[in-house]
Amino acid sequence: MEWMNFNLDQLVAKKVKYPIKEMFKEIVKSLAEFHENDVMHRDLKPSNIMFATRNKQVLPQPEGAEMNIKDYVVKIIDYGMAKEIDW
């Protein structure tokens, strides 16, 4: 399993300035892929939206400064409640 640096819940708690539009685009693209494959996540919450660094580089968690979304990949985890959709 790859290392995930932090989740959206931790990011909001630290009051880091983060690029909401770009982050939301990444989340929506991930959900679109779920739905294209007929899967419904059903447990989407900030603690299940993780950030991993691109190219396996080691970066510290953002602390108060602005977060550069280009350094991270948004990943959705915890498929325990996921369900196949029968359209």
N, C-alpha and C positions, 0 to 999 in steps of 0.2 A: 504494500500500500504506500502511496506517495505521501509526503509530508505536506500538510495543509497549515499555512501560517496562522490564520485567524479566521473568525467568521463575522458575519455582518452584525450580529448582536454585540460582539466585543468592540467592533469599530464604532458603532453608535454610542456605546457606553463611554468611550474615551473622548468623545466629542471631536473627532478628527474631521477636517474638511475633506469630503470625498466627492467625486464627480458623479452625482446622482443620475444624470441622463445616460452616461456611458455604462454605468453599472446596471441600470434598469434594462438597457438594450441587451446586455449580456444575459441577464436573467430571463428575459422574454425569449431570446434565441434558444436558451436551454430548454425552456418549457415547450417551445414550438417543436423541438426535436422529440421530446417525450410524446407529444400529441400526434406527431407524424408517425410514430411507432405504436400508436394506440395504447399509451400508458398514461394514467392519471396519478400524480404524485400523492396527493391528499394529505400531506403533512408539511407543507411549505411554510417555513417560518425563518426569521433571521438567523437562528442558530444552525439551520440546515443549509445556509448559503455560505460556502467557504471560499477562501482566497488562497491560491497557491502561486508561488512566483514562477514567472516564465523562465524557461531554459534552466530550471533547477538552480538558479542563482540564490544566494542567501541574502535576504534583505530583512532588516528589523521591522517590527510592526510600526506602522505610522503612529507618531506621538504628537498630537497637536498641530503638526504641519500638514500641508495638503498632501493627499495621497495621489499618486500618479497611477491611474488604472492600467496604463500600458505596461506596467511592471508585473501585473498580476493576471491570473486566469480565474474567472468565476466558475465555481463548480457547485452543483447541487448534490447533497448527500442524503442518506437515510431513506431507503426505499422500502422500509418495513410495512408501511401502509399503502404502498403503490398498488394499483389495480389495473388490470387490462380492461380497456374500454371496448364494448361491443356496440359499434355505431349501428 
